[in-house]
Amino acid sequence: MSELAVALIHHPVLDREGGVVTTAMTNLDLHDMARSARTFGATALYIVHPIEAQRELASRIVSHWVEGSGRRRIPDRAVALEIVRIVRNLDEAIEDLGRRSVERDAGQVELWTTAARAQGEITEWTPARRRLEETRSPVLLVFGTGWGLTPELLARANVRLAPIEGTEADAYNHLSVRAACAITLDRLRGRPG
């Protein structure tokens, strides 16, 4: 089974008009995505942000829960937040995951995304789950904030997972990134029910 890590991208992402923007890091995304990632066996959650002040904020949050009084109050939160890595850009996340994989003699990092706007070949969930179980290459599952990943980032993906869709009766589809992350991880690594 391949190593799985998650990345939350804050730049470059899209705004509602399709412009490229940088979004603010949120405490809730960091906590909930770390908990989901840890629950489903991901080895890292990369918080990707180009702005130093935002990276410092993320570091302070992690430190509070991993080393500070938060650890004493809610030890389970510390276990989840220990996997958080804070980087400036996607390439740093890929490099870090790749470096750890080289030590285990694994293949090159594969980028996977669930972006609803992805163009090109789409991989359905069952074959994706099988591929994740069979490949030696580490997989970096990439999520975007704002209104999603830019076309340039989507084009870099080795695997574009089928979008998460709701009921057919209603075309509404605007999940939070936290919910999309949890659903995706469950479909890829959860116990079949």
C-alpha positions in Angstrom: 0.0 0.0 0.0 1.3 3.4 -0.9 2.0 6.2 1.5 -0.8 8.8 1.4 -0.5 12.5 2.3 -2.9 15.4 2.0 -2.2 18.9 0.8 -4.5 22.0 1.4 -3.6 24.7 -1.2 -4.2 28.3 -0.4 -2.4 29.7 -3.5 -2.9 29.5 -6.4 -6.7 29.0 -6.1 -9.7 30.5 -7.8 -12.2 33.1 -6.6 -15.8 32.9 -7.6 -15.2 34.9 -10.8 -12.3 32.6 -11.8 -9.5 34.9 -10.8 -6.3 33.6 -9.2 -6.2 34.5 -5.5 -4.6 33.6 -2.2 -7.0 32.5 0.6 -6.6 32.8 4.4 -5.7 29.8 6.4 -8.5 28.8 8.8 -8.1 27.1 12.2 -11.1 24.9 11.5 -9.6 23.5 8.2 -6.4 22.7 9.9 -8.0 20.9 12.8 -10.6 19.0 10.9 -8.4 18.0 8.0 -5.6 16.8 10.3 -8.1 14.7 12.2 -9.5 13.2 9.0 -6.1 12.6 7.6 -4.8 10.9 10.7 -8.0 8.8 11.0 -7.5 7.4 7.5 -3.7 6.8 7.8 -2.3 9.7 6.0 1.3 10.4 7.0 1.1 14.2 6.5 -1.2 17.1 6.0 0.6 19.9 4.2 -0.8 23.4 4.7 0.4 25.2 1.6 0.6 29.0 2.0 2.9 31.5 0.4 2.4 34.2 3.1 4.8 34.0 6.0 2.3 35.5 8.5 -0.2 32.8 7.6 2.4 30.0 7.9 3.4 31.4 11.3 -0.2 31.4 12.5 -0.5 27.7 11.4 2.7 27.0 13.3 1.4 28.6 16.5 -1.9 26.6 16.3 0.0 23.4 15.8 2.4 24.2 18.5 -0.4 24.9 21.0 -1.9 21.5 20.4 1.2 19.4 20.0 3.5 21.0 22.6 1.4 23.4 24.6 -1.6 23.3 27.0 -3.8 21.9 24.3 -1.9 18.6 24.4 -2.6 18.2 28.1 -6.3 19.1 27.7 -7.1 17.0 24.5 -4.3 14.5 23.8 -6.1 13.1 20.8 -6.0 16.4 19.0 -2.2 16.4 19.5 -1.9 13.0 17.8 -3.8 14.4 14.7 -1.9 17.7 14.5 1.5 16.1 14.8 1.2 15.2 11.1 0.8 18.8 10.0 3.6 20.2 7.8 3.6 23.8 6.8 5.1 24.7 3.4 5.3 27.7 1.0 4.1 25.9 -2.1 3.1 22.6 -3.6 6.6 21.8 -4.9 7.9 22.0 -1.3 5.2 19.5 -0.2 6.1 17.2 -3.2 9.8 17.5 -2.3 9.2 16.7 1.3 7.0 13.7 0.6 9.4 12.5 -2.1 12.4 12.8 0.2 10.7 10.6 2.8 9.7 8.1 0.1 13.2 7.8 -1.2 14.3 6.6 2.2 11.8 3.8 1.8 12.7 3.1 -1.9 9.3 4.1 -3.1 8.4 5.6 -6.5 7.9 9.2 -7.5 5.1 11.2 -5.9 1.8 11.1 -7.6 -0.6 14.1 -7.4 -4.3 13.2 -7.0 -7.2 15.6 -6.9 -11.0 15.5 -6.6 -11.6 18.8 -8.3 -15.0 19.0 -9.8 -13.8 21.1 -12.7 -11.0 18.8 -13.7 -10.6 18.2 -17.4 -9.3 15.1 -19.0 -9.4 11.5 -17.9 -11.4 10.9 -14.7 -10.7 8.0 -12.4 -13.7 6.4 -10.6 -13.4 5.6 -6.9 -13.1 1.8 -7.1 -10.2 1.7 -9.5 -8.6 4.6 -7.5 -8.8 2.7 -4.3 -7.3 -0.4 -6.0 -4.5 1.7 -7.4 -3.8 3.3 -4.0 -3.5 -0.2 -2.5 -1.2 -1.6 -5.3 1.2 1.3 -6.1 4.5 1.8 -4.3 4.5 5.5 -5.3 3.5 8.0 -2.5 0.3 9.8 -3.3 -0.3 13.5 -2.4 -4.1 14.1 -2.4 -4.5 17.8 -3.2 -7.4 20.0 -2.1 -8.0 23.6 -3.0 -9.5 26.4 -0.9 -11.6 29.3 -2.3 -13.4 28.1 -5.4 -11.0 25.4 -6.2 -7.6 24.7 -7.8 -6.3 26.6 -10.8 -6.3 24.9 -14.2 -2.5 24.8 -14.1 -2.6 22.8 -10.8 -5.3 20.5 -12.1 -3.2 19.8 -15.2 -0.3 18.6 -12.9 -2.5 15.9 -11.4 -1.6 12.3 -12.3 -5.1 11.2 -11.1 -8.3 13.2 -11.3 -10.8 11.5 -9.1 -14.5 11.6 -10.0 -16.2 14.6 -8.3 -18.1 14.1 -5.2 -21.8 14.5 -6.1 -25.0 14.7 -4.1 -28.4 13.5 -5.1 -29.5 13.6 -8.7 -32.6 15.4 -7.8 -30.7 18.5 -6.8 -27.6 19.8 -8.6 -26.4 21.7 -5.5 -22.8 20.9 -4.8 -20.8 23.2 -2.6 -19.1 21.1 0.1 -16.6 22.6 2.5 -13.0 21.4 1.8 -13.1 19.7 5.2 -16.2 17.6 4.2 -14.7 16.8 0.8 -11.5 15.7 2.4 -13.2 13.4 4.8 -15.5 11.9 2.1 -12.5 11.4 -0.2 -10.4 9.7 2.4 -13.2 7.4 3.5 -13.8 6.3 -0.2 -10.0 5.7 -0.7 -9.1 4.2 2.7 -12.2 3.6 4.8 -13.4 0.1 5.6 -15.9 -1.1 3.0 -19.3 -1.3 4.6 
